[in-house]
Amino acid sequence: MDGRRFALRVVLALLVLGLFASAATGAEVTTAEAPGSSSTAPIRVGTFLSRPVALAYGRSPAFMQYVADLKARAKRAEEDGDEELLEELTAEGSGQQERLHLQVFSDAPIDDILDKLADVLPGVAREAGVEIIVAETTYASEAVEFVDVTDLLVREFDPTEETLELVEEVKRTPPVDASELTHDH
C-alpha cells in the first residue's frame, strides 16, 4: 500500500473512531456532518516533505556518528583480518549511502528516519496543533486543514545553517526518478 492510501485510511479511521466514541458517550457528533460541510472546526493534519527531512538526517551529528562508528568497526575488522565482518560492514555502509541518496534526491520512503523521530513526534504534533502527521495525501475535503511540519521535523536533527540552506533548495527541486539514481539503469 502506498503512503497516500495509507495516510487517507488513517485519517478516515480517526474520523470513524471519533464518530463511534461520540455515539458511545452520547456526545453530539460534530466532526462528520455532511461531506464538505464547513460548520465545524477543521481537522488539522500535519504533513511533511520527506526529502528535506532525509537531507537533514543525513547531515546530522547522529548520522555522522553512525558513519564514524561504522568506519571504526570496519577498520578494526580489517586490522583483525576478519574479512567476513569487513564485507558486511562495507555492504552496510554502501547500502545506507544508496538508500539515503534515494531518500534525498528521489522519493524513497523514509520510514527508517521517521523511526528515529518516534519519541519527538507527539511534541511536534502538539507544537503544530495537529492531530496526526502524514507524509502526503491524495484528497481531503474542506473539513481538513493541512499544516506543514517539515521544518519542525528538520529541526530535530540539529541542522547547521548550511544544512538549512540545502533543505530549502531540496524543497524547491522536484524529485528525480529513482531509476536515474540507481546503478541498474
C-alpha positions in Angstrom: 0.0 0.0 0.0 1.5 3.3 -0.9 1.9 6.2 1.5 -1.0 8.2 0.1 -3.6 5.5 0.5 -2.2 4.6 4.0 -2.5 8.3 5.1 -6.0 8.6 3.8 -7.0 5.3 5.6 -5.5 6.6 8.9 -7.4 9.9 8.6 -10.6 8.0 7.8 -10.1 5.6 10.7 -9.6 8.5 13.1 -12.8 10.1 11.8 -14.7 6.8 12.3 -13.3 6.3 15.7 -14.4 9.9 16.6 -17.9 9.1 15.5 -18.1 5.9 17.4 -16.7 7.5 20.5 -19.2 10.3 20.3 -22.1 7.9 19.7 -20.9 5.7 22.7 -20.8 8.6 25.1 -23.9 10.3 23.8 -21.9 13.3 22.7 -23.0 15.4 19.8 -21.3 14.4 16.6 -19.5 17.5 15.3 -16.7 16.0 13.2 -18.6 14.5 10.3 -21.7 16.2 9.2 -22.3 16.5 5.5 -19.2 15.9 3.4 -17.6 19.2 2.6 -19.5 21.0 5.4 -17.6 23.8 7.0 -19.8 24.4 10.0 -17.3 22.7 12.3 -13.6 23.3 13.1 -11.3 21.7 10.5 -9.3 18.6 11.4 -5.7 19.7 11.5 -3.3 17.3 9.8 0.4 17.8 9.8 2.2 17.0 6.5 5.8 17.0 5.6 8.1 16.7 2.6 10.3 13.6 3.1 13.3 14.6 1.1 14.3 17.7 3.3 13.9 15.5 6.4 16.1 12.9 4.9 18.7 15.5 4.0 18.7 16.9 7.5 19.2 13.4 8.9 22.0 12.6 6.5 23.9 15.7 7.6 23.0 15.4 11.3 25.5 14.8 14.2 23.7 11.5 14.9 24.2 10.2 11.3 27.8 11.4 11.3 28.4 9.4 14.5 26.9 6.4 12.9 29.2 6.7 9.9 32.3 7.2 12.1 31.3 4.2 14.2 30.8 2.1 11.1 34.2 3.2 9.7 35.9 2.4 13.0 34.3 -1.1 13.1 35.4 -1.7 9.5 39.0 -0.6 10.3 39.1 -3.0 13.3 37.7 -5.8 11.2 40.4 -5.1 8.6 43.2 -5.0 11.3 41.9 -8.2 12.8 41.7 -9.9 9.3 38.0 -10.5 9.7 37.1 -10.4 6.0 33.6 -11.6 6.6 32.8 -8.8 9.0 34.6 -6.2 6.8 32.5 -7.3 3.9 29.3 -7.0 6.0 30.2 -3.5 7.2 31.2 -2.4 3.8 27.9 -3.6 2.4 26.0 -1.9 5.2 27.8 1.4 4.5 27.2 1.2 0.8 23.5 0.2 1.3 22.9 3.1 3.7 24.6 5.6 1.4 22.5 4.4 -1.6 19.3 4.4 0.5 19.9 8.0 1.8 20.7 9.1 -1.7 17.4 7.8 -3.0 15.6 9.4 0.0 17.1 12.8 -0.6 17.0 13.0 -4.4 14.1 10.7 -5.3 11.0 9.8 -3.3 12.2 6.7 -1.5 10.3 6.1 1.8 12.0 7.4 5.0 10.5 5.0 7.5 13.9 4.3 9.0 14.4 8.0 9.6 10.9 8.5 11.0 11.6 5.7 13.5 14.4 7.9 14.9 11.8 10.7 15.4 9.2 8.5 17.1 9.8 9.9 20.5 9.5 13.6 19.4 6.5 13.2 17.0 3.9 13.8 19.8 5.7 17.1 20.7 5.9 18.2 17.1 2.2 17.5 16.7 1.4 19.5 19.8 3.6 22.4 18.7 2.0 22.4 15.3 -1.5 22.0 16.7 -2.3 18.9 14.6 -4.0 15.6 15.4 -2.0 13.4 13.0 1.2 13.7 10.9 1.3 12.1 7.5 3.7 12.3 4.6 1.1 13.3 1.9 -2.5 12.9 0.9 -4.3 12.3 -2.3 -7.5 14.0 -1.3 -9.1 15.8 1.6 -12.4 17.6 2.0 -12.8 21.2 3.2 -13.0 19.7 6.7 -9.3 19.1 6.7 -6.7 21.8 7.3 -3.1 20.9 6.4 -0.1 22.2 8.4 3.4 21.8 7.0 5.6 20.3 9.8 8.6 19.7 7.6 10.7 22.4 9.3 9.8 21.2 12.7 11.0 17.7 11.8 14.2 19.0 10.2 14.9 21.0 13.4 15.0 17.7 15.4 18.3 16.8 13.6 20.1 19.9 14.8 20.8 21.3 11.3 23.6 23.8 10.6 22.9 27.0 8.6 24.4 25.3 5.5 22.0 22.3 6.0 19.0 24.7 6.3 20.0 26.3 3.0 20.3 22.9 1.4 16.9 21.9 2.8 15.3 25.0 1.2 16.9 24.1 -2.1 15.7 20.5 -1.9 12.2 21.8 -1.2 12.3 23.8 -4.5 13.7 20.9 -6.5 11.4 18.2 -7.9 12.5 14.6 -7.1 14.5 12.6 -9.6 13.1 9.3 -10.9 14.7 6.6 -8.8 15.8 4.7 -11.9 18.1 7.6 -12.8 19.8 7.3 -9.5 20.4 3.6 -9.2 23.2 1.6 -10.8 20.6 -0.6 -12.6 19.6 1.8 -15.4 
